[in-house]
Amino acid sequence: MFETGAVCVGDPTVPDIVDDPLGEPPIDPAGLEPPVDQSAFELPVLPADWLDTDDCLSALAAAEQQIAMLYARQSRVIARFAELRREHPLRPTSEFAADELAAALSWPRWQATRRLADAEALTSRLPVTMAALDVGAIDQPTAEGLCRTTAQVADPAVVHAVEQRALGPNPETLTSGQVRARARRAVAELDPHHADRHARATMQRRVTLVPQDDGMAGLWALLPAEDAVAIRDRLTALARDAGDDARTVDQRRADAFVDLLLGTPAQREVRVNLTVPIDTALGGNSPAELAGYGPIDADTARRLAADATWRRILTDEATGTVVDVGRTTYRPPAALADFVAARDQRCVFPGCTYPAESCDLDHTVSWQDGGSTSAANLGALCRHHHRLKHEQAWQLEQSAPGHFRWTSPTGRRYTTGSAPPRGRPSAGHPTRPESDP
C-alpha cells in the first residue's frame, strides 16, 4: 500500500475511508480468541474436492490464521537474528544484516531491511499487535501497516495508545486499510511531534520506477500530500482539456504526464541504454534488455533502436559477447568499463538490481593482492555492496568472466551471473544458493 501523498502511475490505489470512533475500550491481549473454530484448522489439509462452499470459507479463514501465526514466529526469529548481528548491545543492528538475510531468503534488500525493522518493532514496541498475530486475529498486512505508521513515533506511551486505538477490542472485524487509517488518525491526534516529523519526512521525497508486466512500468513518487494532490488535479484538468477522443480519461492523464516531462518525441534528449541481440536487430525474436527495467519484446526493441535518442548495445546471441557499445571511437579503459557494465547489467550481489552503469567496478581479487584490471577480474558492485565486500566477512570469487560466487559470514554460498541460459531471459540475476559438497 502506498503512503499518503504518493502518486502512482500504472497501479493506483484508493485509500479506505473510516469513520469509526476511536474511543473504544483497549484490547486485552489475554482475552484474544481465534475468530475461527479450532476444528477448522483441519480443513486446509483436506483435498479441496471434499469441501462444500461453507467448508471452503472456513478453510480459507483457518489458513489465513495459520499464516499470521507463522508470520509472528518468523518475526521473532528475525529479531533474534538481528540481536545476534548487533555489533554492540547499545548500538543498532549492523547495516549489513539485511544483506545476509536477503541472500539467505532470496529477498530484495529493501524487503529484508523492512522485515528487520518490523520484527524489532513487533517484539519490542507493539506487544498488542504481536499478541493479535499470535492467535491469528489480524493478518500480516495489518501488522505491517501498524509498523509503518508508528515507526517514527518516539514516545512508547503514544505508540501503545495508537496501537490500542487502531486495533480496538475486535481487530478481527477490521480490514488492514481500516486499521491503518485509524492508526494515522490516532498519530495525528496523540503525537505532539507529528508536524515536526512531517517536515523531516519531506526529506525522503523521491521518485521510483516499478517494473510491471507486458513492457509497462509504474512510476511512483513520494511527495508532500499537498503536492501530490495538486499534481493529480493538474493531470486531470489536462486530460479533460484534451478533448473527447478515443482515449479514456486515464489514458489522457498518462499521456499528459509523459508530455509534460518529456515533451514531444522530437524534443526528448534523455538517453537510455538498450541491449539488443544482433539477431533481434536483424529481425529475430530474442528479447532485448532495457537498462533499469529488464527484458522487452523484440518488436519494441527494434522500434526503440531506430530512435537516435537511445544508446544501442549489440550483443552476439550465441555467446552474449558485447560487439558494439554504440561508439565510433573509444579508449581501451572506457571500452572495458562499457563491456563489464553491459555484461553484468546490474550489481552482482545476490538479488541486487542496482544498474551496473551506476555501480563501482570492483576488482574481484584486489589490485593490492595482484589482481588484474581485466574483464575476468572486474564486476559491477553498487556502493553499498562494494563496502560490504571490503568491510564485512563476505568472500567473492569470479569463477569465470561474469560468473560470481559469494560466501556469507556463516558459510552459505550463492552464485550470480549476468548471462541467463539461452531462451530463458531474466529481469534479474539468476541466483542460486549452494550446498557445501
C-alpha positions as a printed NumPy array, in Angstrom:
array([[  0.   ,   0.   ,   0.   ],
       [  1.326,   3.435,  -0.898],
       [  1.925,   6.12 ,   1.677],
       [ -0.286,   9.199,   1.91 ],
       [  0.956,  11.753,  -0.556],
       [  2.138,   9.219,  -3.125],
       [  1.293,   9.437,  -6.802],
       [  1.434,   6.158,  -8.7  ],
       [  1.209,   5.948, -12.467],
       [  0.17 ,   2.476, -13.567],
       [ -1.22 ,   0.931, -10.39 ],
       [ -3.198,   3.492,  -8.349],
       [ -4.763,   2.577,  -5.04 ],
       [ -7.755,   4.073,  -3.316],
       [ -7.397,   4.565,   0.445],
       [-10.09 ,   3.318,   2.783],
       [-12.234,   5.975,   4.453],
       [-13.053,   5.1  ,   8.026],
       [-15.481,   6.907,  10.289],
       [-15.291,   4.528,  13.234],
       [-14.91 ,   6.22 ,  16.63 ],
       [-11.601,   5.805,  18.399],
       [-12.88 ,   5.912,  21.93 ],
       [-13.37 ,   2.151,  22.296],
       [-12.018,   0.179,  25.254],
       [ -8.434,  -1.045,  24.715],
       [ -7.758,  -4.573,  23.506],
       [ -6.765,  -7.126,  26.137],
       [ -4.108,  -9.48 ,  24.682],
       [ -5.015, -12.182,  27.18 ],
       [ -8.628, -12.092,  26.095],
       [ -7.999, -12.555,  22.364],
       [ -9.621, -15.641,  20.876],
       [ -9.08 , -17.075,  17.39 ],
       [-12.071, -15.983,  15.248],
       [-12.178, -19.439,  13.62 ],
       [-13.189, -22.635,  15.385],
       [-10.17 , -24.822,  16.165],
       [-11.667, -27.726,  14.229],
       [-11.424, -25.618,  11.092],
       [ -7.624, -25.966,  11.177],
       [ -8.069, -29.497,   9.829],
       [ -9.819, -28.219,   6.704],
       [ -6.843, -26.707,   4.813],
       [ -5.101, -30.114,   4.642],
       [ -8.145, -31.937,   3.238],
       [ -8.484, -32.379,  -0.543],
       [-10.282, -29.362,  -1.968],
       [-12.765, -31.647,  -3.738],
       [-14.087, -32.788,  -0.369],
       [-15.149, -29.292,   0.718],
       [-18.514, -27.624,   0.252],
       [-18.97 , -23.854,  -0.012],
       [-19.066, -23.258,   3.734],
       [-16.07 , -25.554,   4.266],
       [-14.103, -23.56 ,   1.687],
       [-14.69 , -20.3  ,   3.558],
       [-13.787, -21.89 ,   6.898],
       [-10.654, -23.451,   5.401],
       [ -9.562, -20.126,   3.933],
       [-10.094, -18.331,   7.242],
       [ -8.172, -21.036,   9.11 ],
       [ -5.302, -20.898,   6.602],
       [ -5.161, -17.114,   6.972],
       [ -4.872, -17.534,  10.737],
       [ -2.06 , -20.033,  10.368],
       [ -0.2  , -17.68 ,   8.022],
       [ -0.481, -14.91 ,  10.614],
       [  0.825, -17.199,  13.349],
       [  3.775, -18.241,  11.194],
       [  4.486, -14.588,  10.411],
       [  4.641, -13.901,  14.159],
       [  7.041, -16.812,  14.605],
       [  9.175, -15.663,  11.69 ],
       [  9.295, -12.146,  13.113],
       [ 10.649, -13.431,  16.418],
       [ 13.344, -15.403,  14.597],
       [ 14.303, -12.36 ,  12.514],
       [ 14.505, -10.264,  15.677],
       [ 16.776, -12.893,  17.219],
       [ 18.993, -12.839,  14.12 ],
       [ 19.183,  -9.035,  14.373],
       [ 20.185,  -9.335,  18.026],
       [ 22.99 , -11.753,  17.129],
       [ 24.201,  -9.404,  14.404],
       [ 24.257,  -6.419,  16.763],
       [ 27.86 ,  -5.287,  16.972],
       [ 27.389,  -3.817,  20.458],
       [ 24.473,  -4.142,  22.918],
       [ 23.923,  -0.367,  22.87 ],
       [ 24.242,   0.046,  19.106],
       [ 21.76 ,  -0.693,  16.316],
       [ 21.887,  -3.877,  14.294],
       [ 24.661,  -3.953,  11.68 ],
       [ 23.662,  -2.184,   8.477],
       [ 24.765,  -5.297,   6.579],
       [ 22.493,  -7.728,   8.463],
       [ 19.763,  -7.136,   5.891],
       [ 22.086,  -8.237,   3.081],
       [ 22.75 , -11.565,   4.789],
       [ 19.033, -12.077,   5.376],
       [ 18.195, -11.122,   1.789],
       [ 20.704, -13.549,   0.309],
       [ 19.536, -16.452,   2.503],
       [ 15.833, -15.957,   1.701],
       [ 16.12 , -14.65 ,  -1.892],
       [ 14.542, -11.367,  -0.834],
       [ 15.392,  -7.987,  -2.314],
       [ 17.393,  -5.909,   0.147],
       [ 14.56 ,  -3.42 ,   0.701],
       [ 12.295,  -6.278,   1.8  ],
       [ 14.894,  -7.68 ,   4.186],
       [ 15.509,  -4.209,   5.623],
       [ 11.791,  -3.699,   6.157],
       [ 11.284,  -7.126,   7.718],
       [ 14.149,  -6.487,  10.136],
       [ 12.612,  -3.185,  11.204],
       [  9.146,  -4.726,  11.517],
       [ 10.405,  -7.69 ,  13.52 ],
       [ 12.194,  -5.442,  16.004],
       [  9.093,  -3.232,  16.294],
       [  6.736,  -6.162,  16.853],
       [  8.944,  -7.749,  19.502],
       [  9.694,  -4.534,  21.395],
       [  7.253,  -1.702,  20.65 ],
       [  3.973,  -3.336,  19.576],
       [  3.084,  -6.106,  22.044],
       [ -0.668,  -5.895,  21.423],
       [ -0.133,  -6.288,  17.686],
       [  2.119,  -9.294,  18.256],
       [ -0.434, -10.853,  20.607],
       [ -3.112, -10.473,  17.937],
       [ -0.814, -12.075,  15.347],
       [ -0.08 , -14.984,  17.652],
       [ -3.736, -16.064,  17.614],
       [ -4.421, -15.039,  14.007],
       [ -6.772, -12.194,  14.961],
       [ -5.02 ,  -9.895,  12.454],
       [ -3.058, -10.619,   9.283],
       [  0.403,  -9.69 ,   8.067],
       [ -0.647,  -6.518,   6.127],
       [ -2.367,  -5.187,   9.254],
       [  0.739,  -5.724,  11.37 ],
       [  2.969,  -4.171,   8.716],
       [  0.68 ,  -1.153,   8.468],
       [  0.961,  -0.514,  12.199],
       [  4.743,  -0.866,  12.   ],
       [  4.869,   1.731,   9.206],
       [  2.56 ,   4.213,  10.884],
       [  4.278,   4.117,  14.282],
       [  7.868,   3.768,  13.05 ],
       [  8.786,   7.408,  13.663],
       [  6.776,   7.937,  16.86 ],
       [  9.38 ,   8.296,  19.611],
       [  7.243,   8.123,  22.761],
       [  6.453,   4.486,  23.717],
       [  3.304,   5.617,  25.542],
       [  1.997,   7.243,  22.362],
       [  2.868,   4.14 ,  20.35 ],
       [  0.914,   1.982,  22.793],
       [ -2.087,   4.311,  22.723],
       [ -2.081,   4.392,  18.904],
       [ -1.842,   0.605,  18.772],
       [ -4.82 ,   0.151,  21.082],
       [ -6.968,   2.723,  19.302],
       [ -6.172,   1.336,  15.867],
       [ -6.983,  -2.276,  16.731],
       [ -9.889,  -1.712,  19.092],
       [-11.414,  -4.581,  21.066],
       [-12.248,  -6.656,  17.956],
       [ -9.377,  -6.368,  15.46 ],
       [-10.51 ,  -9.456,  13.567],
       [-13.502,  -7.453,  12.234],
       [-11.318,  -4.734,  10.632],
       [ -9.508,  -4.706,   7.299],
       [ -5.842,  -3.753,   7.165],
       [ -6.803,  -0.478,   5.46 ],
       [ -9.221,   0.399,   8.231],
       [ -6.62 ,  -0.301,  10.926],
       [ -4.041,   1.807,   9.077],
       [ -6.465,   4.72 ,   8.719],
       [ -7.379,   4.571,  12.414],
       [ -3.684,   4.474,  13.31 ],
       [ -2.895,   7.534,  11.186],
       [ -5.733,   9.449,  12.757],
       [ -4.572,   8.472,  16.235],
       [ -0.966,   9.527,  15.476],
       [ -2.168,  12.908,  14.209],
       [ -4.199,  13.378,  17.399],
       [ -1.834,  11.98 ,  20.035],
       [  1.723,  12.628,  18.831],
       [  2.823,  16.188,  19.685],
       [  5.736,  15.876,  17.236],
       [  3.61 ,  14.907,  14.246],
       [  4.147,  18.233,  12.444],
       [  7.899,  18.088,  13.023],
       [  8.026,  14.549,  11.678],
       [  6.146,  15.643,   8.557],
       [  8.82 ,  18.262,   7.93 ],
       [ 11.519,  15.594,   8.279],
       [  9.551,  13.188,   6.087],
       [  9.693,  15.636,   3.185],
       [ 13.432,  14.992,   3.118],
       [ 12.615,  11.438,   1.958],
       [ 10.706,  12.548,  -1.161],
       [ 11.662,  10.503,  -4.198],
       [ 10.573,   9.006,  -7.5  ],
       [ 10.871,   5.249,  -8.064],
       [ 10.464,   3.04 , -11.127],
       [  8.477,  -0.164, -10.549],
       [  8.689,  -2.661, -13.463],
       [  5.347,  -4.197, -14.46 ],
       [  4.393,  -6.903, -16.957],
       [  3.991,  -6.611, -20.747],
       [  6.609,  -3.904, -21.233],
       [  4.999,  -1.489, -18.789],
       [  6.306,   0.205, -15.65 ],
       [  4.834,   2.123, -12.743],
       [  6.318,   5.462, -11.754],
       [  5.854,   6.045,  -8.023],
       [  6.5  ,   9.385,  -6.369],
       [  6.618,  10.021,  -2.633],
       [  5.727,  13.68 ,  -2.145],
       [  4.165,  16.018,   0.403],
       [  0.43 ,  15.32 ,   0.276],
       [ -0.429,  18.813,  -0.947],
       [  1.939,  18.487,  -3.908],
       [  0.652,  15.009,  -4.78 ],
       [ -2.967,  16.192,  -4.765],
       [ -2.091,  19.245,  -6.857],
       [ -0.286,  17.083,  -9.442],
       [ -3.204,  14.679,  -9.664],
       [ -5.674,  17.564, -10.138],
       [ -3.431,  19.19 , -12.759],
       [ -3.223,  15.963, -14.775],
       [ -6.977,  15.502, -14.51 ],
       [ -7.584,  19.038, -15.797],
       [ -5.219,  18.476, -18.735],
       [ -6.944,  15.181, -19.523],
       [-10.319,  16.897, -19.644],
       [ -8.96 ,  19.704, -21.834],
       [ -7.539,  17.186, -24.31 ],
       [-10.951,  16.8  , -25.936],
       [-13.268,  13.881, -26.429],
       [-11.245,  11.317, -28.384],
       [-10.986,   7.541, -28.28 ],
       [ -8.698,   7.587, -25.243],
       [-10.015,   7.012, -21.75 ],
       [ -9.527,   9.637, -19.067],
       [ -6.777,   7.517, -17.531],
       [ -5.004,   7.255, -20.884],
       [ -5.243,  11.006, -21.476],
       [ -3.957,  11.661, -17.976],
       [ -0.98 ,   9.319, -18.53 ],
       [ -0.211,  10.924, -21.924],
       [ -0.348,  14.393, -20.377],
       [  2.084,  13.241, -17.674],
       [  4.578,  11.98 , -20.286],
       [  4.27 ,  15.102, -22.47 ],
       [  4.786,  17.435, -19.506],
       [  8.045,  15.731, -18.538],
       [  9.479,  14.664, -21.896],
       [  7.844,  16.924, -24.457],
       [  7.175,  15.59 , -27.933],
       [  9.349,  12.708, -29.202],
       [ 11.391,  15.163, -31.301],
       [ 12.164,  17.233, -28.197],
       [ 13.324,  14.354, -25.992],
       [ 17.023,  14.253, -25.118],
       [ 17.032,  11.519, -22.467],
       [ 19.449,   8.719, -23.409],
       [ 18.787,   5.195, -22.145],
       [ 20.812,   2.01 , -22.717],
       [ 19.133,  -0.7  , -24.75 ],
       [ 20.976,  -4.024, -25.118],
       [ 19.857,  -5.746, -28.325],
       [ 20.997,  -9.175, -29.599],
       [ 22.235,  -8.966, -33.179],
       [ 19.615, -11.429, -34.398],
       [ 16.879,  -9.199, -32.953],
       [ 18.252,  -6.13 , -34.692],
       [ 18.127,  -8.137, -37.934],
       [ 14.529,  -9.268, -37.411],
       [ 14.747, -12.135, -34.905],
       [ 12.591, -12.659, -31.825],
       [ 15.086, -12.738, -28.924],
       [ 14.159, -10.249, -26.162],
       [ 16.297,  -7.152, -25.583],
       [ 17.304,  -5.667, -22.219],
       [ 16.181,  -2.157, -21.256],
       [ 18.558,  -0.717, -18.641],
       [ 16.803,  -0.147, -15.335],
       [ 13.777,  -2.24 , -16.337],
       [ 14.548,  -5.678, -17.755],
       [ 13.549,  -7.707, -20.832],
       [ 11.347,  -6.205, -23.538],
       [  9.954,  -7.857, -26.66 ],
       [ 11.806,  -7.83 , -29.98 ],
       [  9.349,  -5.551, -31.845],
       [  9.549,  -2.881, -29.15 ],
       [ 13.345,  -3.197, -29.093],
       [ 13.611,  -2.628, -32.855],
       [ 11.313,   0.399, -32.628],
       [ 13.411,   1.929, -29.847],
       [ 16.705,   1.035, -31.558],
       [ 15.614,   3.072, -34.587],
       [ 15.325,   6.176, -32.371],
       [ 18.598,   8.101, -32.131],
       [ 17.896,   9.109, -28.515],
       [ 18.538,   5.516, -27.385],
       [ 22.049,   4.148, -26.875],
       [ 22.188,   0.783, -28.615],
       [ 24.369,  -2.043, -27.305],
       [ 24.544,  -5.006, -29.673],
       [ 25.379,  -8.493, -28.425],
       [ 26.08 , -11.817, -30.084],
       [ 23.059, -14.01 , -29.344],
       [ 25.071, -17.23 , -29.101],
       [ 27.783, -16.021, -26.724],
       [ 26.316, -12.86 , -25.204],
       [ 29.6  , -11.062, -26.021],
       [ 29.239,  -7.311, -26.47 ],
       [ 30.263,  -6.429, -30.012],
       [ 29.113,  -2.798, -30.231],
       [ 28.543,  -0.294, -27.435],
       [ 27.388,   2.48 , -29.679],
       [ 30.744,   4.323, -30.015],
       [ 32.628,   5.229, -33.15 ],
       [ 35.929,   5.847, -31.301],
       [ 36.961,   4.856, -27.789],
       [ 39.957,   4.395, -25.498],
       [ 40.588,   0.854, -24.096],
       [ 39.736,   1.694, -20.436],
       [ 36.378,   3.121, -21.471],
       [ 35.675,   0.129, -23.677],
       [ 36.491,  -2.266, -20.842],
       [ 34.191,  -0.394, -18.453],
       [ 31.402,  -0.46 , -21.053],
       [ 31.986,  -4.167, -21.62 ],
       [ 31.734,  -5.081, -17.93 ],
       [ 28.704,  -2.854, -17.32 ],
       [ 26.923,  -4.282, -20.365],
       [ 27.827,  -7.842, -19.339],
       [ 26.798,  -7.567, -15.689],
       [ 23.812,  -5.243, -16.279],
       [ 23.362,  -4.724, -12.537],
       [ 25.182,  -5.124,  -9.215],
       [ 26.381,  -8.721,  -8.922],
       [ 25.44 ,  -9.179,  -5.237],
       [ 22.616, -11.742,  -4.88 ],
       [ 19.264, -10.111,  -5.571],
       [ 20.567,  -6.556,  -6.06 ],
       [ 19.081,  -4.708,  -9.053],
       [ 21.143,  -1.503,  -8.967],
       [ 22.092,  -0.655, -12.606],
       [ 25.656,  -1.599, -13.493],
       [ 26.286,   1.67 , -15.291],
       [ 25.886,   3.449, -11.925],
       [ 27.968,   0.893,  -9.979],
       [ 31.621,   0.806,  -8.976],
       [ 33.828,  -1.563, -10.986],
       [ 35.339,  -3.793,  -8.306],
       [ 38.456,  -5.918,  -8.646],
       [ 37.332,  -9.378,  -7.508],
       [ 40.93 , -10.092,  -6.494],
       [ 42.108,  -6.756,  -5.189],
       [ 44.77 ,  -4.791,  -7.02 ],
       [ 46.968,  -4.821,  -3.912],
       [ 46.88 ,  -8.642,  -3.95 ],
       [ 47.94 ,  -8.883,  -7.575],
       [ 44.548,  -8.802,  -9.254],
       [ 44.491,  -7.613, -12.849],
       [ 42.333,  -4.904, -14.402],
       [ 40.527,  -7.219, -16.795],
       [ 37.036,  -8.379, -17.6  ],
       [ 37.769, -11.664, -15.821],
       [ 38.589,  -9.806, -12.591],
       [ 36.087,  -6.943, -12.677],
       [ 32.472,  -6.881, -11.538],
       [ 29.801,  -4.252, -11.018],
       [ 29.055,  -3.568,  -7.348],
       [ 26.801,  -0.82 ,  -6.031],
       [ 28.486,   1.346,  -3.422],
       [ 26.68 ,  -0.385,  -0.541],
       [ 27.684,  -3.908,  -1.591],
       [ 31.173,  -2.71 ,  -2.527],
       [ 31.537,  -1.612,   1.1  ],
       [ 30.043,  -4.909,   2.3  ],
       [ 32.692,  -6.849,   0.367],
       [ 35.552,  -4.893,   1.909],
       [ 34.189,  -4.225,   5.416],
       [ 32.426,  -7.492,   6.25 ],
       [ 33.345, -11.186,   6.29 ],
       [ 31.897, -11.854,   2.827],
       [ 34.119, -13.557,   0.253],
       [ 33.803, -13.165,  -3.526],
       [ 35.229, -15.281,  -6.345],
       [ 34.802, -14.912, -10.1  ],
       [ 34.987, -18.491, -11.39 ],
       [ 34.624, -17.357, -14.999],
       [ 34.185, -13.894, -16.5  ],
       [ 30.768, -12.64 , -15.377],
       [ 30.049, -15.581, -13.041],
       [ 30.393, -14.81 ,  -9.336],
       [ 30.334, -16.907,  -6.185],
       [ 29.675, -15.242,  -2.825],
       [ 30.297, -16.829,   0.585],
       [ 28.425, -15.273,   3.533],
       [ 29.825, -14.846,   7.063],
       [ 28.023, -18.063,   8.083],
       [ 29.484, -20.038,   5.152],
       [ 26.419, -20.043,   2.891],
       [ 27.269, -19.794,  -0.795],
       [ 25.423, -18.023,  -3.6  ],
       [ 26.173, -17.819,  -7.313],
       [ 25.175, -14.947,  -9.562],
       [ 25.727, -14.336, -13.231],
       [ 24.793, -11.793, -15.85 ],
       [ 24.092, -14.211, -18.69 ],
       [ 20.882, -16.288, -18.245],
       [ 20.597, -19.552, -20.208],
       [ 19.688, -19.061, -23.847],
       [ 15.935, -18.961, -24.368],
       [ 15.281, -18.052, -20.701],
       [ 15.732, -14.277, -20.356],
       [ 15.596, -12.905, -16.822],
       [ 14.883,  -9.426, -15.464],
       [ 17.345, -10.079, -12.628],
       [ 20.4  , -12.093, -11.849],
       [ 19.914, -15.852, -11.658],
       [ 20.783, -16.501,  -8.025],
       [ 21.327, -19.994,  -6.712],
       [ 22.11 , -20.901,  -3.109],
       [ 24.659, -23.683,  -2.964],
       [ 25.262, -26.519,  -0.55 ],
       [ 28.711, -27.495,   0.588],
       [ 29.934, -30.615,  -1.229]])
